[in-house]
Amino acid sequence: MQQITTQKLWSESWFPEKIKNNQVYWKMMGDKRFTEPFYEDTMGCVDTDERSRMQTSLDIFEKLPPKPAEVLKPSAFIFHVSRCGSTLLAQMLSAISENLVISEAPVIDQLLKSNLSEKVKNNYLKNLVAWLCRKRFGNQKHAFLKMDAWHLLHMDRFRKVFPEASFIAMYRNPKEVLQSHHRKRGQHMIPGFFEESIMPIEARDYANMDQHAGKVLQKYMQSISEWDKEIPLTMLNYSSIQERFWAVFTKKVAVSWTTGHKEKMLSRARYYSKNKRRVFEGDRPECSNFMCPKNIEELQVLYRKLKASTA
């Protein structure tokens, strides 16, 4: 694995792939655009020979990249409760070449989970995002970052580090979210994913995964509900993504798009979020063996509250 200067890292389109043991592992992306459903999917599209990989110390993020003028300021951070259309929205945004979309980059999560002090972590986060949001193509104007679902618990940090960015929170009928996880459970819905201080585990959680998932989802929805009302937060319901996305981005985020852009985005929405060639056939029917968790009524109350707050 080769060594390289910070200047060459920037000019040769190297991007951070992984943070581990205070080391950053980089990969040369060349002219590959980030258009796959997830950041690591795009990373996987590029050859992995030794010449395209290198590593540096984590303290590379102590400072801004070599050319801050070439950084796109984040237009919006997209938070979500999972299984609520966030990947589809990210793909719709990716359909426009003027947009840079970073979707669930593992390096952000790895930095958030590091043992750095709060002050250092916030500084590194700001500079890591700058590395991710570099303007590599002349027509790029906007940068959007879709976070992992559990980053809802870090929204205050992002608000502090990126005060000028817009924040979008996506949600969905909790019963539909939980049924989706019942079919194929996301890692964050499995007992033990979170630290005990964040999500205490009971022995029965292992016997009833749906019950545990309900507790996690409630934590997510509460994070949105408790957002400081003086700080703008735009909410987007799964049931109205295609009807409301245009107003959300042109009015709330204040981007300048044309009718042609809108058509491209809606065209992408006709296909599955994780499969650009498979036409979307509608949501799946209810699971026959799904048992609602005990807190379903509390979840529905939160859902109605979020709907009432959705402009």
C-alpha positions as CSV (number, residue, x, y, z in Angstrom):
1,M,0.0,0.0,0.0
2,Q,1.7,3.2,-1.2
3,Q,2.3,6.6,0.5
4,I,1.2,9.8,-1.0
5,T,1.0,13.6,-0.3
6,T,-2.2,15.3,0.8
7,Q,-2.0,17.4,-2.3
8,K,-1.9,14.3,-4.6
9,L,-4.7,12.7,-2.6
10,W,-6.9,15.6,-3.5
11,S,-5.8,16.1,-7.1
12,E,-5.9,12.4,-8.0
13,S,-9.4,11.8,-6.7
14,W,-8.6,9.6,-3.7
15,F,-11.6,9.0,-1.4
16,P,-11.7,7.6,2.1
17,E,-13.0,4.0,2.1
18,K,-12.5,3.0,5.7
19,I,-11.3,4.3,9.1
20,K,-9.8,1.7,11.4
21,N,-7.3,1.9,14.3
22,N,-6.7,5.6,13.7
23,Q,-5.8,4.9,10.1
24,V,-7.7,6.1,7.0
25,Y,-7.7,3.7,4.0
26,W,-8.1,5.5,0.7
27,K,-9.1,4.4,-2.8
28,M,-8.5,6.2,-6.1
29,M,-11.8,6.8,-7.8
30,G,-10.6,8.5,-11.0
31,D,-13.6,9.9,-12.9
32,K,-16.1,7.5,-11.3
33,R,-19.2,9.4,-10.1
34,F,-21.0,8.5,-7.0
35,T,-24.3,7.3,-8.5
36,E,-24.8,3.8,-7.0
37,P,-27.4,3.3,-4.2
38,F,-24.7,3.4,-1.6
39,Y,-21.2,4.9,-1.2
40,E,-19.6,1.6,-0.8
41,D,-21.4,0.3,-4.0
42,T,-19.7,3.0,-6.0
43,M,-16.4,2.2,-4.3
44,G,-16.8,-1.4,-5.4
45,C,-17.1,-0.4,-9.1
46,V,-13.5,0.6,-9.2
47,D,-10.6,-1.8,-9.6
48,T,-8.8,-2.7,-6.4
49,D,-5.2,-3.3,-7.4
50,E,-2.5,-2.1,-5.0
51,R,-1.8,1.0,-7.0
52,S,-5.4,2.3,-6.3
53,R,-5.1,2.0,-2.5
54,M,-3.2,3.8,0.2
55,Q,-3.5,4.7,3.9
56,T,-2.8,7.8,6.1
57,S,-3.1,8.7,9.7
58,L,-6.6,9.8,10.9
59,D,-5.1,13.2,11.8
60,I,-5.2,14.1,8.1
61,F,-8.7,15.4,9.0
62,E,-7.2,18.0,11.4
63,K,-7.2,20.5,8.6
64,L,-9.4,21.3,5.6
65,P,-8.4,19.7,2.3
66,P,-5.7,21.4,0.2
67,K,-8.1,23.4,-1.9
68,P,-11.2,24.4,0.1
69,A,-12.4,26.5,-2.9
70,E,-13.1,23.2,-4.7
71,V,-15.4,21.9,-1.9
72,L,-19.2,21.9,-2.4
73,K,-20.9,23.0,0.8
74,P,-23.5,20.4,1.9
75,S,-26.9,21.6,0.6
76,A,-28.7,19.1,2.8
77,F,-28.3,16.2,5.1
78,I,-30.9,13.5,4.7
79,F,-31.9,11.6,7.9
80,H,-34.4,8.8,8.0
81,V,-36.0,6.1,10.1
82,S,-35.0,3.4,7.6
83,R,-37.2,1.6,5.0
84,C,-38.9,4.9,4.2
85,G,-37.7,5.8,0.7
86,S,-34.4,7.5,1.6
87,T,-32.4,5.4,-0.8
88,L,-34.9,6.1,-3.6
89,L,-34.7,9.8,-2.9
90,A,-30.9,9.6,-3.0
91,Q,-31.1,7.9,-6.3
92,M,-33.5,10.5,-7.7
93,L,-31.0,13.2,-6.7
94,S,-28.2,11.2,-8.3
95,A,-30.1,11.2,-11.6
96,I,-29.0,14.8,-12.0
97,S,-25.3,15.2,-12.9
98,E,-25.1,18.6,-11.2
99,N,-25.7,16.8,-7.9
100,L,-23.1,15.0,-5.8
101,V,-24.8,12.4,-3.5
102,I,-22.9,10.7,-0.8
103,S,-25.1,7.8,0.5
104,E,-24.4,6.3,3.8
105,A,-20.6,6.5,3.7
106,P,-19.2,4.0,6.2
107,V,-16.3,6.4,7.0
108,I,-18.7,8.9,8.6
109,D,-20.1,6.3,10.9
110,Q,-16.7,5.0,11.8
111,L,-15.6,8.5,12.7
112,L,-18.7,9.0,14.8
113,K,-17.9,5.8,16.7
114,S,-14.3,6.7,17.3
115,N,-12.9,7.5,20.8
116,L,-11.9,11.0,19.8
117,S,-12.9,13.9,22.1
118,E,-16.0,15.8,21.1
119,K,-14.2,18.8,20.0
120,V,-11.7,16.9,17.8
121,K,-14.5,14.6,16.5
122,N,-16.5,17.6,15.3
123,N,-13.5,19.2,13.6
124,Y,-12.6,15.9,11.9
125,L,-16.3,15.5,10.8
126,K,-16.3,18.9,9.2
127,N,-13.1,18.2,7.3
128,L,-14.0,14.6,6.4
129,V,-17.3,15.8,4.8
130,A,-15.2,18.4,2.9
131,W,-13.1,15.6,1.4
132,L,-16.2,13.7,0.4
133,C,-17.9,16.8,-1.1
134,R,-15.1,17.9,-3.4
135,K,-16.2,19.3,-6.8
136,R,-14.6,16.9,-9.3
137,F,-16.8,17.8,-12.3
138,G,-17.4,21.2,-13.7
139,N,-21.2,21.1,-13.6
140,Q,-21.6,20.0,-10.0
141,K,-23.4,22.6,-7.9
142,H,-25.0,20.8,-4.9
143,A,-23.9,18.1,-2.4
144,F,-26.3,15.9,-0.5
145,L,-25.4,13.5,2.2
146,K,-27.8,10.6,3.1
147,M,-27.0,9.3,6.6
148,D,-27.5,5.9,8.2
149,A,-30.7,5.6,10.1
150,W,-29.0,5.6,13.5
151,H,-27.4,8.9,12.8
152,L,-30.8,10.4,13.8
153,L,-29.2,10.1,17.3
154,H,-26.4,12.4,16.1
155,M,-28.5,15.2,14.5
156,D,-27.5,17.8,17.2
157,R,-23.9,17.2,16.3
158,F,-24.5,17.7,12.6
159,R,-26.5,20.8,13.3
160,K,-23.6,22.2,15.3
161,V,-20.9,21.4,12.8
162,F,-23.0,22.4,9.7
163,P,-25.2,25.3,10.7
164,E,-25.8,26.5,7.2
165,A,-27.0,23.2,5.8
166,S,-30.6,22.1,5.4
167,F,-31.8,19.1,7.3
168,I,-34.4,16.6,6.0
169,A,-36.0,13.9,8.1
170,M,-37.8,11.0,6.3
171,Y,-40.3,8.8,8.0
172,R,-43.1,6.3,7.3
173,N,-46.0,4.5,9.0
174,P,-44.2,2.6,11.8
175,K,-46.1,-0.6,11.1
176,E,-44.8,-0.6,7.5
177,V,-41.3,0.1,8.6
178,L,-41.4,-2.8,11.1
179,Q,-42.9,-5.2,8.6
180,S,-40.1,-4.4,6.2
181,H,-37.5,-5.3,9.0
182,H,-39.5,-8.4,9.8
183,R,-38.9,-9.6,6.3
184,K,-35.2,-8.6,6.2
185,R,-33.9,-7.1,9.4
186,G,-31.4,-4.3,9.2
187,Q,-28.3,-4.6,11.4
188,H,-29.4,-1.7,13.6
189,M,-32.6,-3.5,14.5
190,I,-30.7,-6.4,16.1
191,P,-30.1,-6.4,19.8
192,G,-26.6,-5.4,20.7
193,F,-26.0,-3.0,17.8
194,F,-26.2,0.0,20.1
195,E,-24.3,0.6,23.2
196,E,-26.1,-0.3,26.4
197,S,-26.3,3.3,27.4
198,I,-28.2,4.2,24.3
199,M,-30.5,1.2,23.9
200,P,-30.7,-1.1,27.0
201,I,-31.3,-4.7,26.1
202,E,-33.7,-7.1,27.8
203,A,-33.4,-10.8,27.5
204,R,-36.7,-11.0,25.8
205,D,-35.5,-8.8,23.0
206,Y,-33.6,-11.7,21.6
207,A,-36.7,-13.8,21.6
208,N,-38.9,-11.1,20.0
209,M,-36.9,-9.2,17.4
210,D,-40.0,-7.2,16.3
211,Q,-40.4,-6.0,19.9
212,H,-36.8,-4.7,19.9
213,A,-37.2,-3.1,16.5
214,G,-40.2,-1.2,17.9
215,K,-38.1,0.2,20.6
216,V,-35.4,1.3,18.2
217,L,-37.9,2.9,15.8
218,Q,-39.5,4.8,18.7
219,K,-36.0,6.2,19.6
220,Y,-35.6,7.3,16.0
221,M,-39.0,8.9,15.7
222,Q,-38.6,10.7,19.1
223,S,-35.3,12.2,17.8
224,I,-37.2,13.8,15.0
225,S,-40.1,14.8,17.2
226,E,-37.8,16.5,19.7
227,W,-35.8,18.5,17.2
228,D,-35.4,22.1,18.3
229,K,-38.3,23.9,16.6
230,E,-36.2,27.1,16.1
231,I,-33.9,25.2,13.7
232,P,-35.6,24.4,10.4
233,L,-36.2,20.7,9.8
234,T,-38.1,19.6,6.7
235,M,-40.0,16.3,7.1
236,L,-40.9,14.0,4.2
237,N,-43.3,11.2,4.5
238,Y,-42.8,8.0,2.5
239,S,-46.4,8.2,1.2
240,S,-45.8,11.5,-0.5
241,I,-42.2,11.5,-1.7
242,Q,-42.9,11.9,-5.4
243,E,-45.6,14.6,-4.7
244,R,-43.5,16.7,-2.3
245,F,-39.8,16.2,-3.2
246,W,-39.9,19.1,-5.7
247,A,-41.2,21.6,-3.2
248,V,-38.9,20.3,-0.5
249,F,-35.8,20.9,-2.5
250,T,-36.7,24.0,-4.6
251,K,-38.3,25.9,-1.7
252,K,-36.8,24.5,1.5
253,V,-33.3,23.7,0.3
254,A,-33.5,26.4,-2.3
255,V,-31.8,24.6,-5.2
256,S,-32.4,25.8,-8.8
257,W,-33.6,23.0,-11.0
258,T,-35.4,22.9,-14.3
259,T,-38.4,20.9,-15.5
260,G,-35.9,18.6,-17.3
261,H,-34.3,17.8,-13.9
262,K,-37.7,17.0,-12.5
263,E,-38.4,14.6,-15.3
264,K,-35.1,12.8,-14.8
265,M,-35.8,12.4,-11.1
266,L,-39.3,11.1,-11.6
267,S,-38.0,8.7,-14.3
268,R,-35.6,7.2,-11.8
269,A,-38.5,6.9,-9.3
270,R,-40.2,4.3,-11.5
271,Y,-37.6,1.7,-10.6
272,Y,-36.6,0.0,-7.4
273,S,-34.2,2.1,-5.3
274,K,-31.5,-0.6,-5.2
275,N,-32.1,-1.9,-8.8
276,K,-32.1,0.7,-11.6
277,R,-33.3,-1.8,-14.1
278,R,-36.3,-3.3,-12.2
279,V,-39.6,-1.5,-12.5
280,F,-41.2,-0.8,-9.1
281,E,-44.3,-3.0,-8.7
282,G,-45.6,-1.5,-5.5
283,D,-45.2,-2.2,-1.8
284,R,-45.4,-5.8,-0.7
285,P,-48.5,-7.0,1.2
286,E,-48.6,-7.3,5.0
287,C,-46.7,-10.2,6.6
288,S,-49.0,-12.9,7.8
289,N,-46.8,-13.8,10.8
290,F,-45.9,-10.3,11.9
291,M,-46.8,-9.4,15.5
292,C,-47.0,-5.7,16.3
293,P,-44.7,-4.7,19.2
294,K,-46.3,-3.6,22.5
295,N,-45.4,0.1,21.8
296,I,-47.2,0.3,18.5
297,E,-49.8,2.8,19.9
298,E,-46.9,5.0,21.1
299,L,-45.4,4.8,17.6
300,Q,-48.6,5.7,15.9
301,V,-49.0,8.7,18.2
302,L,-45.5,9.8,17.1
303,Y,-46.3,9.2,13.5
304,R,-49.4,11.3,13.7
305,K,-47.4,14.0,15.4
306,L,-44.8,14.0,12.6
307,K,-47.5,14.1,9.9
308,A,-49.1,17.1,11.6
309,S,-45.7,18.9,11.6
310,T,-45.0,18.1,7.9
311,A,-45.5,21.3,5.9
